[in-house]
Amino acid sequence: MTTAVTHRAIPAESVPAETDLTSGRKAAISRDDLLVAALRLIGPHRSVSSLSLREVSREAGIAPNSFYRQFRDIDELAVALIDLAGQSLRKIVGAARHRATTDHSIVRGSVEAFVEQVRADDKLLHVLLREGTVGSDAFKRAVDRELMFFEEELRIDLVRLYAADNVALYEPALVAKAITRLVFAMGATAMDSPPEKDAELIDQMTQMVRMILAGARAVGRAESRRSGQ
């Protein structure tokens, strides 16, 4: 299995902040401190959408009013987490794609990197996978925006790969969307399945993606023949 190097956009431990000795609360705090505090509170059975502003503030060691110096509300903090999750995962999966030389190795390597990251207890990735289905409309829009970034990067890679082989790929943007949505839907399922199911899941996801690509190539060839008549 391809080994994915975990990239975290924020440190595992919050940056120490100045503390008000009279109250025990931190006198100064950064956005990253609050994001790290929120990540400590969420888990496999708790999404960021269930967090309260007071809860995050208490975990970060600040007064609730100090929260507003960094974020407008808890929704803005959650959207920031989703954005960080998307940036982190795009780097991991993008590196796997760029190491590949054929569509088969791109598919397998990307799927393996994705599933491995799901198993790496990467709370940022779990935020990205869960909030698109259980979060508020703002969270869902943020997740959708991240998925569109994935789709565009995958579209560019597919066009490059198939152009080099002089193969017509029908509607590469739609192909990239189908692949991205499939992988993320199955990734959300993977979080709730035991790790021993990973090999089977990777095989299934890889075959599904290859089926999408095979269909797009077949339609592309048909369209090329039709336009050439």
N, C-alpha and C positions, 0 to 999 in steps of 0.2 A: 504494500500500500504506500502511496506517496506520503511523505512526511511533510506536514504543513508547519511552517514556522509561525507561531502565534505573534501577531502584531497587535498590541493594545494601544489605542490612541490616548489613553490616560493611564497613569501609573497605578500599580496594584495597591499601593498605600497612598493615602492622601498626604499632601505636602503640609508639614507642620505650620500652623499659623500662630500668631501672637495670641496669648490668652489673657483675658481679664481675670486677675487673681481674686478679685472681690466676688465675682459671680461664678467662676469656674467655666465661663463661656469664652469662646474665641472672639477676640476683638476684631480680627480681620479674616476673611475667608475668600477663596477664589471659586470660580465656576467649577473647576476640576474637583475641588473639595466636596462640593455638593453632589456632583455626578458620582463620585466614588462612594459617598454616603448612601445615595439611592441604590447603587449596585449592591451594596452590602445587605440591603433590606429585601431585595427581590430574590426569588428562587424558583425551583421547578414548578411549584404550585402557587406562586404569587407573581402577578404581573406588575409592571410599573404603573399601570392605570389604577391600581388599588392603593397606591401610596398617597398619603396626605402631606400637605406642606409642613405641618407641625411635626410629623413623624420624621421627615427628612431633616428638618432643622435640628431636632433633638439628636438624631444620629450624628450630625455634623458638629454638634456642640455649640450651636449658635441660637440666638433668640429668633423666633419666627419672623420678626420684622426685618432682620438682617438678610433673610432669604431674598427679599425684593431688590436688594442691591445687585444681584446677579441674574435673577430670572423674574419675569413678570408674574408667573404662576406655575403650578406643578405641571401643567400641560406643556409649557415652554421647556421645562427641564426634560420632560419625557421625549419631546421632539429632538432635543440636543443629543440624548442618548441614542435615539434611532439613527441620527445622522452619523454619530461616531461608529455605531455598529456597521453601517453600510460602508464607510470608508475602510474600516478594518478588514471586512470580509472581501471587498473588491481587491485589495492588495494581495490577499492570500490566494484567491481563486485566479486572479489575473496572472500572478507569478506561475501558477500551475499551467495555465493555458499557454503562456509564452515559452515554457520549457518544452512544449509538445511540438511535433512536426507534422502530424497527420490528424485527420478528424477523429480517428479511433483513439489515439493517445490523448488528444485534447479532452474528449468526453470522459474517458476513464480517469485521467489525472485530476480533472476538475471536480468530478463527483467524489473521488476519494478525499481530496482536500476539503471539500465542503463537509462531508460526513465526519471526518476526523476533527474538524473544528467544532462541530456540534458536540462531540464527545470530550472536548478539551475543557468543559465546564466554563465556556466563554459566555459570561452573562450578557455581554453586549450582543452576541449573536442571538441568544435566547430572546432578548428584547425585540430584535428585528423580526424574528419568526413568530412571536406571539402577538405583538401589538397590532398586527394587520388584521387580526380576527377578533380580538377582545377589547381593543382600546377604543378611545373616542374617535370622532370623525377627524380630528386634528392628527391623531396618531396614525390613523389609516392613510391619510393623505401623505404623511411623512414616509411611511413604509412604501407606499406606491411610488413616491419620488425616488427612493433608493432603488427599487426594483427597475425603474426606468433607466437609471444610470447603468445597472448591470446589463440590461437589454441592449443599450447602445454600445457598450464596450464589446459585448459578445457579437453584435451585428458587425462591427468593424473587423473583428478577428475572423469571422466566418467569410466575409467578403474577401479579405486578404488571402485566406487559405484556399478558397475555391477558385479565385482568380489565378493563383499560381499554378493550379492544376487544369486551368481552362475548362472548369466545370460550371454549368449554369445552376445557380441555387435560386429557386423561386421565392420571392418576397422575403429576403433575409431578415428584415426587421420583424416580420411576423413570426418567422422561425425562432429568432432570438427571444421573442416574447413568450412563445409556447414553451421553450426549454426552461427559461427562467422561472415562469410561474409553476411549472411542473416540479422542478427541483426544490423550490421553496415550500410548496405544499407538502411534499414528501419529507422535507427536512423537519417541518413542524411535527409530523407524525413520528419521525425518528427520535425526537426528544423524549417521547413517552414509551419507546420500545426498549427492550434490554440490549446491551452492547453486542451480545452474541448473535443478534439478528443483523448486524451491520453488513457482513459479507453478502448476505442475501439481498439486503436493501440496495447495496451498491450495484450488484449485478442487475437488479430490476431497473433501477434508475438509468444505468448505462444503456441497457437495451431499449428502454423507452425513448431516450434522447436519440439514439441511433435510428430508431424507427421514424422519428420526426425528420431527421436529416435525410434519410433515404427517400421519404415521401416528397420532401422539398426538391431533392435532386431529380426525381422522376417527373414531377410537374414542370420543373425547369426545362428538362429535355423536351417534353411534349410541347411546351410553349415555344421553344426554339425552332422545333420542326414546323410548327404551325405558322410562325412568322416567316419562315424561309420558303413557304409554299407560294 
